[in-house]
Amino acid sequence: MEVKIDPKGEEIFKKPEKPKRKLTDKQKEALAVGRAKAKEKRQQKLREEGEQNAMKKIKQEQKDIEKAKAIADKEKATKKSKLSQQEVAREKVKKFERQKKVKVFNDKKTAMLEKCESLGQFDAISNILGNLTEDDICDEKRLNGKLNGYMNSIKKYADKNNVSY
């Protein structure tokens, strides 16, 4: 051991250096095996975490798909209900239009019957106009066709029987 004296007068002890520890071949092999096992454990842990993360991602994707399907189904149902509501509204409008046409026809029928001069005319016109259905009244082409047919048959009857009209 060496002793040195410091400028202040104190002694400084310098410890001798120990030689580096030397491992035997058996110890080196055991250390290598231990390091290999530790590396394998780390890799196994990383694989398991990777698999867990992959499973989490797959589950999350499945949940997202299910949510998207649920949203799409809700949108379809909403759209369907809106369409059905619109359809109901259209039907109501058509029904009111039909009723309006029937009312206009009945008003004209009443005005025509009021102008009749005899009970025979009244009965004949009432019978002819009574044969018209609501569908005939609402479809203008059918109505005109039937009325023209009735007028032609009346004209033929009048000509045949020498009745003035």
Number of C-alpha atoms within 10 A of each C-alpha: 7 9 11 12 10 9 7 6 8 10 12 11 11 10 9 8 6 6 6 6 6 8 10 9 9 9 11 12 12 12 13 12 12 12 12 12 12 12 12 12 12 12 12 12 12 12 12 12 12 12 12 12 12 12 12 12 12 12 12 12 12 12 12 12 12 12 12 12 12 12 12 12 12 12 12 12 12 12 12 12 12 12 12 12 12 12 12 12 12 12 12 12 12 12 12 12 13 17 15 13 17 18 13 13 16 14 12 12 15 12 11 13 19 10 10 14 9 9 10 10 13 16 13 14 16 15 11 14 17 10 10 14 11 14 12 17 21 17 12 12 11 14 17 13 12 18 16 12 12 15 13 12 12 15 15 13 12 13 12 9 9 9 11 7 7
